[in-house]
Amino acid sequence: MSPRSASVNEELRRRSRERLLQAAVELVGERGFEATTLGDIADRAGSARGLVSYYFPGKRQLVQSAVHRLMHRTLEEALEREPRTTDERERMARAIDAILGLAHDRPVLMRQHMAGLLQGEGFVQCPEQRRLAELLGETIARYKSGNDPSDYPMLRALLMGAVYAALVPGVPMPIPVLRTELFERYGLDWELGVPPETGSTPGAAADMDLSRFFATDDRSTDQHPAEPTGA
């Protein structure tokens, strides 16, 4: 049998990494962070356990990358959904609703993610996090028709604060209230965007198929070194 080409090997590595990201999101959403092991993630992904440490230095980094992937793909989907629009007010509203929607649809996962951000490592600088930052940065820059360097950090802080407030155990704030505050902050009309399903139970949509967010197509922004021989 002839050796696989470099392009075939690269595609196999990419698919393996995608499966690990998807498995991490699924399992942490089901069980929580502490109850999910790297072995569990590898088994769900159908990967060798040793391969996890090749792509990610630890569980915290893997889970953060996986959640940031889900976040940026969810945001992309919201911004590009039909009917397509160039109305920057509508796009801004869709961005806010996309992030609030994750807090509503995946409370366990997003609560674990917010807790992880408060750990010593903070943000994991990875392709997924950078893509999320690019999308939010482009959205706020186009909405405000300027390049104030404080605009993106402020939007990020407000969204993180809203997600945190929605997920505090025992005293969560209702998402419609948080949406109202954000929409008023940015001067958006209530009918813009696609609000989360406020009449449904939080987490009710958490069993939705996630494969489209982890598809191994050309949209992938992941970059990683060549896999070592024998891995």
BATIKE-437537 format. One record per residue (C-alpha): x, y, z. Coordinates in steps of 0.1 Angstrom, whole numbers, plus 5000, padded with zeros to 4 digits. Layout:
BEGIN
+------+-------+------+
: east : north :   up :
+------+-------+------+
:    X :     Y :    Z :
...
+------+-------+------+
END
This chain:
BEGIN
+------+-------+------+
: east : north :   up :
+------+-------+------+
: 5000 :  5000 : 5000 :
: 5014 :  5034 : 4990 :
: 5020 :  5060 : 5017 :
: 4992 :  5086 : 5022 :
: 4998 :  5120 : 5007 :
: 5004 :  5150 : 5028 :
: 4970 :  5164 : 5020 :
: 4953 :  5132 : 5030 :
: 4972 :  5132 : 5063 :
: 4963 :  5168 : 5069 :
: 4926 :  5161 : 5063 :
: 4927 :  5131 : 5087 :
: 4943 :  5153 : 5114 :
: 4917 :  5180 : 5109 :
: 4889 :  5155 : 5112 :
: 4904 :  5141 : 5143 :
: 4907 :  5175 : 5159 :
: 4871 :  5184 : 5149 :
: 4858 :  5152 : 5165 :
: 4876 :  5160 : 5198 :
: 4861 :  5195 : 5199 :
: 4826 :  5182 : 5193 :
: 4830 :  5154 : 5218 :
: 4842 :  5179 : 5244 :
: 4812 :  5202 : 5239 :
: 4787 :  5173 : 5241 :
: 4802 :  5157 : 5272 :
: 4807 :  5188 : 5292 :
: 4772 :  5199 : 5283 :
: 4759 :  5165 : 5295 :
: 4780 :  5159 : 5326 :
: 4798 :  5191 : 5335 :
: 4835 :  5198 : 5334 :
: 4847 :  5179 : 5365 :
: 4828 :  5147 : 5356 :
: 4843 :  5146 : 5321 :
: 4877 :  5132 : 5316 :
: 4901 :  5134 : 5286 :
: 4896 :  5097 : 5282 :
: 4859 :  5101 : 5280 :
: 4863 :  5128 : 5253 :
: 4887 :  5106 : 5233 :
: 4864 :  5076 : 5235 :
: 4834 :  5097 : 5223 :
: 4855 :  5111 : 5195 :
: 4867 :  5076 : 5185 :
: 4903 :  5088 : 5189 :
: 4934 :  5074 : 5206 :
: 4937 :  5089 : 5241 :
: 4973 :  5099 : 5236 :
: 4962 :  5120 : 5206 :
: 4943 :  5144 : 5228 :
: 4975 :  5157 : 5244 :
: 4991 :  5162 : 5210 :
: 4964 :  5188 : 5200 :
: 4957 :  5203 : 5234 :
: 4979 :  5208 : 5265 :
: 4951 :  5199 : 5289 :
: 4913 :  5195 : 5294 :
: 4907 :  5232 : 5302 :
: 4923 :  5243 : 5269 :
: 4904 :  5217 : 5250 :
: 4871 :  5227 : 5265 :
: 4876 :  5264 : 5260 :
: 4886 :  5258 : 5224 :
: 4855 :  5237 : 5219 :
: 4832 :  5262 : 5234 :
: 4848 :  5291 : 5215 :
: 4843 :  5270 : 5183 :
: 4806 :  5266 : 5191 :
: 4803 :  5303 : 5199 :
: 4819 :  5315 : 5167 :
: 4800 :  5291 : 5145 :
: 4767 :  5300 : 5162 :
: 4775 :  5336 : 5157 :
: 4784 :  5331 : 5120 :
: 4752 :  5312 : 5115 :
: 4731 :  5339 : 5131 :
: 4748 :  5367 : 5110 :
: 4744 :  5348 : 5077 :
: 4709 :  5333 : 5082 :
: 4682 :  5340 : 5057 :
: 4671 :  5366 : 5049 :
: 4706 :  5378 : 5045 :
: 4710 :  5414 : 5056 :
: 4735 :  5443 : 5054 :
: 4715 :  5463 : 5080 :
: 4741 :  5467 : 5108 :
: 4715 :  5472 : 5134 :
: 4699 :  5439 : 5125 :
: 4733 :  5422 : 5125 :
: 4742 :  5437 : 5159 :
: 4709 :  5424 : 5173 :
: 4715 :  5389 : 5159 :
: 4749 :  5388 : 5175 :
: 4736 :  5397 : 5209 :
: 4707 :  5371 : 5205 :
: 4732 :  5344 : 5194 :
: 4752 :  5347 : 5226 :
: 4722 :  5349 : 5248 :
: 4707 :  5320 : 5230 :
: 4737 :  5298 : 5240 :
: 4732 :  5307 : 5276 :
: 4695 :  5297 : 5273 :
: 4700 :  5265 : 5252 :
: 4732 :  5252 : 5268 :
: 4733 :  5264 : 5304 :
: 4755 :  5237 : 5318 :
: 4781 :  5241 : 5291 :
: 4782 :  5279 : 5293 :
: 4783 :  5279 : 5331 :
: 4813 :  5256 : 5330 :
: 4829 :  5278 : 5304 :
: 4824 :  5310 : 5324 :
: 4839 :  5293 : 5355 :
: 4869 :  5282 : 5334 :
: 4875 :  5318 : 5323 :
: 4879 :  5328 : 5360 :
: 4907 :  5302 : 5365 :
: 4943 :  5312 : 5364 :
: 4948 :  5306 : 5327 :
: 4919 :  5329 : 5317 :
: 4913 :  5330 : 5279 :
: 4929 :  5304 : 5258 :
: 4945 :  5320 : 5228 :
: 4935 :  5296 : 5201 :
: 4921 :  5299 : 5165 :
: 4886 :  5295 : 5178 :
: 4888 :  5323 : 5203 :
: 4905 :  5346 : 5177 :
: 4877 :  5339 : 5152 :
: 4851 :  5347 : 5178 :
: 4869 :  5380 : 5185 :
: 4871 :  5388 : 5148 :
: 4834 :  5383 : 5143 :
: 4823 :  5404 : 5173 :
: 4849 :  5430 : 5165 :
: 4837 :  5433 : 5129 :
: 4801 :  5435 : 5140 :
: 4806 :  5463 : 5165 :
: 4829 :  5482 : 5142 :
: 4804 :  5481 : 5113 :
: 4775 :  5490 : 5136 :
: 4792 :  5520 : 5151 :
: 4809 :  5530 : 5118 :
: 4842 :  5536 : 5135 :
: 4873 :  5521 : 5150 :
: 4872 :  5530 : 5187 :
: 4896 :  5504 : 5203 :
: 4873 :  5502 : 5233 :
: 4842 :  5492 : 5214 :
: 4850 :  5455 : 5211 :
: 4863 :  5450 : 5247 :
: 4832 :  5467 : 5260 :
: 4808 :  5445 : 5239 :
: 4827 :  5414 : 5250 :
: 4825 :  5425 : 5287 :
: 4787 :  5432 : 5284 :
: 4780 :  5399 : 5267 :
: 4801 :  5380 : 5292 :
: 4784 :  5398 : 5321 :
: 4749 :  5390 : 5306 :
: 4758 :  5353 : 5302 :
: 4771 :  5352 : 5337 :
: 4740 :  5369 : 5351 :
: 4718 :  5345 : 5333 :
: 4735 :  5315 : 5347 :
: 4742 :  5323 : 5384 :
: 4728 :  5293 : 5403 :
: 4699 :  5302 : 5424 :
: 4696 :  5338 : 5413 :
: 4697 :  5339 : 5375 :
: 4684 :  5370 : 5358 :
: 4658 :  5364 : 5331 :
: 4672 :  5365 : 5296 :
: 4645 :  5389 : 5283 :
: 4656 :  5414 : 5310 :
: 4692 :  5411 : 5300 :
: 4683 :  5414 : 5263 :
: 4664 :  5446 : 5270 :
: 4694 :  5461 : 5288 :
: 4718 :  5452 : 5259 :
: 4694 :  5464 : 5233 :
: 4689 :  5497 : 5251 :
: 4726 :  5501 : 5256 :
: 4731 :  5499 : 5218 :
: 4699 :  5516 : 5208 :
: 4683 :  5486 : 5191 :
: 4646 :  5480 : 5185 :
: 4631 :  5450 : 5203 :
: 4618 :  5435 : 5171 :
: 4653 :  5432 : 5156 :
: 4673 :  5399 : 5158 :
: 4661 :  5365 : 5168 :
: 4654 :  5363 : 5205 :
: 4660 :  5331 : 5224 :
: 4629 :  5310 : 5230 :
: 4618 :  5327 : 5262 :
: 4588 :  5305 : 5267 :
: 4609 :  5273 : 5267 :
: 4628 :  5257 : 5296 :
: 4665 :  5266 : 5296 :
: 4685 :  5237 : 5283 :
: 4656 :  5222 : 5264 :
: 4674 :  5226 : 5231 :
: 4707 :  5212 : 5244 :
: 4702 :  5179 : 5226 :
: 4703 :  5195 : 5191 :
: 4727 :  5180 : 5166 :
: 4760 :  5199 : 5168 :
: 4777 :  5183 : 5138 :
: 4772 :  5214 : 5116 :
: 4793 :  5235 : 5140 :
: 4822 :  5211 : 5138 :
: 4820 :  5202 : 5101 :
: 4853 :  5193 : 5085 :
: 4849 :  5216 : 5055 :
: 4869 :  5245 : 5042 :
: 4854 :  5270 : 5067 :
: 4878 :  5256 : 5093 :
: 4903 :  5282 : 5107 :
: 4923 :  5257 : 5127 :
: 4960 :  5257 : 5123 :
: 4982 :  5231 : 5140 :
: 5016 :  5216 : 5134 :
: 5023 :  5184 : 5116 :
: 5014 :  5154 : 5136 :
: 5044 :  5135 : 5148 :
: 5053 :  5102 : 5131 :
: 5035 :  5073 : 5147 :
: 5009 :  5095 : 5165 :
+------+-------+------+
END
